[in-house]
Amino acid sequence: MFSSVDPVPMVQLISLLDNKYVVLDKSAEIFFKVPDRENLYAEFLYSEEELEQIKKQVKKENEMEIIKTTYLTNKEKTKIFCEVKKTIYISTKSYYKNKKTLR
């Protein structure tokens, strides 16, 4: 279950932001609710408001982390089989490059 959703929120965010940002997976948590015996479905969404908030906060603080939650459900979305919480790190490329050299 985890491998089916693992890279998607980060890769999706990379494609939604322009190339002046660094986007990295930082950590993940998975919570299994019930065993699955059917096809599972997930939605990966970033709203325009979320993207604007990310851009504003990174502009102000140079870096940030977000937690993106994905639910694996049945087709009707009436039953949750699994919940995945991904912590994603975002910064400007220039800030990240400078931070990396200071290590």
C-alpha positions in Angstrom: 0.0 0.0 0.0 2.7 2.4 1.0 4.8 2.0 -2.2 1.8 2.9 -4.3 1.6 6.4 -2.8 5.1 7.1 -1.5 6.6 9.3 -4.2 3.5 11.0 -5.6 3.0 14.0 -3.3 6.6 15.1 -3.6 6.9 14.5 -7.4 3.5 16.2 -7.9 4.6 19.3 -5.9 7.9 19.5 -7.9 5.9 19.7 -11.1 3.5 22.2 -9.7 6.2 24.6 -8.4 8.6 26.3 -10.7 12.3 25.2 -10.9 13.6 27.7 -8.2 12.4 25.4 -5.4 14.0 22.3 -3.8 11.3 19.7 -2.8 12.4 16.6 -0.8 10.7 13.8 1.1 11.7 14.1 4.7 9.7 11.4 6.4 6.5 9.3 6.2 4.1 7.6 8.5 1.6 4.9 7.5 -1.4 3.9 9.5 -3.1 0.6 8.4 -6.8 0.7 9.3 -8.2 -2.6 7.9 -6.8 -5.3 5.5 -7.7 -4.7 1.9 -9.3 -7.3 -0.4 -10.2 -5.0 -3.2 -8.7 -2.3 -5.5 -7.7 0.8 -3.6 -8.0 4.4 -4.7 -6.2 7.6 -3.7 -6.5 11.3 -4.6 -3.5 13.6 -4.7 -4.5 17.2 -4.6 -2.9 20.5 -4.1 -5.2 23.5 -4.1 -4.2 26.8 -5.6 -4.4 28.3 -2.1 -2.0 25.6 -0.8 0.5 26.4 -3.5 0.3 30.1 -2.9 0.7 29.6 0.8 3.8 27.5 0.2 5.3 30.2 -2.1 4.6 32.9 0.4 6.0 31.1 3.4 9.2 30.0 1.5 9.7 33.5 0.3 9.4 34.8 3.9 11.3 32.0 5.7 13.4 30.5 2.9 12.3 27.0 3.9 9.4 25.1 5.3 7.9 21.6 5.8 4.4 20.5 5.1 2.5 17.3 6.0 0.5 15.9 3.2 -2.1 13.2 4.1 -3.3 10.6 1.6 -6.1 8.1 2.2 -6.3 4.8 0.4 -10.0 4.0 0.1 -12.5 1.9 -1.8 -13.9 3.3 -5.1 -16.9 4.9 -3.4 -14.6 6.5 -0.7 -16.8 5.1 2.0 -14.0 3.0 3.7 -10.5 4.0 4.6 -8.0 1.1 4.5 -4.8 3.1 5.0 -3.6 6.7 5.9 -0.2 7.9 4.7 1.3 11.1 6.1 4.3 12.5 4.2 6.5 15.3 5.6 7.8 17.3 2.6 10.7 19.8 2.8 10.5 22.9 0.5 13.1 25.6 0.1 14.5 27.9 -2.5 17.4 26.4 -4.5 19.7 29.2 -3.4 18.9 28.8 0.3 19.3 25.0 0.1 22.6 25.2 -1.7 23.9 27.7 0.9 22.6 25.6 3.8 24.3 22.5 2.3 27.7 24.2 2.2 27.5 25.1 5.8 27.2 21.5 7.0 
